[in-house]
Amino acid sequence: MKKDAAILVVGGAGYIGSHTVRQLVAAGRKVVVLDNLVYGHADALVDDAVIFIEGDLGDRAVLDRVFTDHAISAVMHFAAYAYVGESVTDPAKYYGNNLAAPIVLLDAMRDHGVEVFIFSSTCATYGNPQYVPIDEQHPQNPINPYGASKLMLERVLADYSHAYGLKYAALRYFNAAGCSLDGLIGEDHNPETHLIPLVLEAAAGVREHITVFGTDYPTPDGSCIRDYIHVNDLARAHILAIDRLRGGADSFKCNLGTGIGHSVKELISAAERVTGKSIKVVLGERREGDPPELVAAPALAKELLGWEAEYKDLEMILKTAWAWISGPHKGHF
């Protein structure tokens, strides 16, 4: 495996993928991006050094061309579908894209001699927490097809590692949040389901209000608590994971979070302070499948990667997202 070869970033035009691509380029790495642009945005690839190929990770002919035309040393996979509700109503879409298609990618890697794979997994593989904070020994019992599809691929990776020598890292994200510090790229989903952009769009007047789903949870203020991890911290962990595997380490799985929980109501109050605007709040019923509290125990990532979240302050995270929502770039993608 040549260390000066390129890293293939599948889904690199999406939210977390595009931030990771910027960090890879800044670190002097060669990058090839494969993205079908179903949810990604070509304009999010702001570095001229990036080679962009439009195509699907489940298209074997496209993959063979990528691996033949470019010297690839490792693959980062960000191309999953991630709408929990949609996964319940259309599980075929999720098992097709999040499980079947990556197996095509893994087989292409194997045939072309690429042995390092970084997988963006999720805390949704744990399901309803039995205890908090959640460590890697917590039972994995996902409660929706999205989480199940991610867990199934984790199991595929373990089997491929055992049988074929694949080196992989499964990085289990908690709630990805924030945008690039310069406001150049950000979180741009359609439809948008993440709390922070929804709250900030309410502050900006794009939405009339924000709905708090459930105010009777067993938490200090009755609303759900989540661990918000800045997208730049997530990106940095992926680069560290590649370097660890290239250095000869065994495959591993670890959580990526701050270890700090914030309630929905706390987040809305923080957003009002950051934006200086009043946000209209509507109180709603609980959503099925929303655990009261999801907070990471991130110690293993520090032990294995020397990684911990740099951006732990919620208001700072919100400021980066607000710079994107209210800045000149939003809406250009």
KAVENZI-V226055 format. One record per backbone hydrogen bond with DSSP energy under -1.0 kcal/mol. CO is the residue of the C=O (numbers start at 1). NH is the residue of the N-H. Records with the same first field share a line. If there is no record, write none. Layout:
CO->NH ; NH
//
This chain:
2->5
6->73
7->32
8->76
9->12 ; 34
10->78
11->14
13->41
14->18
15->19
16->20
17->21
18->22
19->23
20->24
21->25
22->26
23->27
24->29
25->28
30->7
31->51
32->9
33->53
34->11
35->55
41->44
42->45
44->46
47->50
51->33
53->35
56->59
59->63
60->64
61->65
62->66
63->67
64->68
65->69
66->70
71->6
74->8
75->118
76->10
77->120
83->87
84->88
85->89
86->90
90->94
91->95
92->96
93->97
94->98
95->100
96->101
99->103
100->104
101->105
102->106
103->107
104->108
105->109
106->110
107->111
108->112
109->114
110->113
115->167
116->75
117->169
118->77
119->121 ; 171
121->173
122->125
123->126
134->297
135->138
144->148
145->149
146->150
147->151
148->152
149->153
150->154
151->155
152->156
153->157
154->158
155->159
156->160
157->161
158->162
159->163
160->164 ; 166
161->165
167->117
168->252
169->119
170->254
171->121
172->256
173->123
175->229
177->231
180->183
185->180
194->198
195->199
196->200
197->201
198->202
199->203
200->204
201->206 ; 207
210->282
212->214 ; 284
217->219
222->217
224->264
225->294
226->262
227->175
229->177
230->234
231->235
232->236
233->237
234->238
235->239
236->240
237->241
238->242
239->243
240->244
241->245
242->246
243->247
244->249
245->248
252->170
254->172
256->174
262->226
263->267
264->268
265->269
266->270
267->271
268->272
269->273
270->274
271->275
272->276
280->210
282->212
284->214
287->290
292->225
295->134
298->302
299->303
300->304
301->305 ; 307
302->306
310->312
313->317
314->318
315->319
316->320
317->321
318->322
319->323
320->324
321->325
322->326
329->332
//
